[in-house]
Amino acid sequence: MRIFLAGATGVIGRRLVPLLLAQGHEVTGLARSEAAGERLRTQGAEVAVADVLDPDALAEAVGSAAPDTVVHQLTALGSGDLTANAALRIDGTRNLVDAARAAGVRRVVAQSIAWAYTPGMEPAIESKPLDLGAEEPRLTTVMGAATLERTVQEMPEWVVLRYGMLYGPETWYSPGGLMADKARAGELVADTDVTSFAHIEDAAVAALAALEWPSGVVNICDNEPATGLDWLPVFCEAVGAPAPRADATTERQGWARGADNTYAREELGWTPLHPTWRDGFGTA
């Protein structure tokens, strides 16, 4: 299969490229510059140099690659600017889907998030609606994800991967990452909010598997949604931070409910390599 991978130089993309190549796929990775694409070439991928926010250049790149499937792993999280990331999800996805349709591509696999659901008591399953009534600043993130998903669904075939909070090497949740810095500075509080995590390796494996999955939305997270009271002390120990301050009295934010991965595991046959953050934090 010919794959056009947008976000090929990102934290998931760098892990996904060798997985795709090992399965015999022909991969064209999108890069913003020749220098950024050099690592892709050393991995054995072809490189298309274009900016996803330049619709004409992107359309030419996708058309030249003539892919069977487009995989969308674009983010703009390096600086921690959630507004810029939401804008990329909206405008970049629009351009990518338009380019894919113009090139006759049938399938898009795209990255979304598993913490955009409406408030609820239990970890969210895929049929639960997104939290379009959220207040800012959360609304910006939710709308970015919702617009991305709506745009992707214009394709004849599509899979949206709602990833849990990514952790592992090169993510915010690694010894050198943003959240580790906050933990060492004593800025994180262990509370009752629930988070579902996904190791970066599991995110990449799921994107590979999704090439064959039926159209739909899939939660990609580990098997153990957990409160901050549970996971944050383990994370702090793993990254060499002092034990966090605990707050068990503040009521959980309704949307901080975690996500349920039953559909991925039982219906699609996906099994996380890191079933729980309890062990996974130690591999970050």
Salt bridges, closest charged atoms under 4 A:
GLU34 OE1 - ARG41 NH2 2.94
GLU38 OE1 - ARG41 NH1 3.77
ASP51 OD2 - ARG32 NH2 3.33
ASP68 OD1 - ARG2 NH2 3.75
ASP98 OD1 - ARG94 NH2 2.85
ASP131 OD2 - ARG138 NE 3.12
GLU149 OE1 - ARG162 NH2 2.61
GLU154 OE1 - ARG94 NH2 2.58
GLU154 OE1 - ARG101 NH1 3.23
GLU157 OE2 - ARG106 NE 3.37
GLU157 OE1 - ARG107 NE 3.15
GLU170 OE2 - ARG14 NH2 2.56
GLU170 OE1 - ARG15 NH2 2.87
ASP181 OD1 - ARG184 NH2 3.09
GLU187 OE1 - LYS182 NZ 3.55
GLU201 OE1 - HIS274 NE2 3.06
GLU224 OE2 - ARG278 NE 2.82
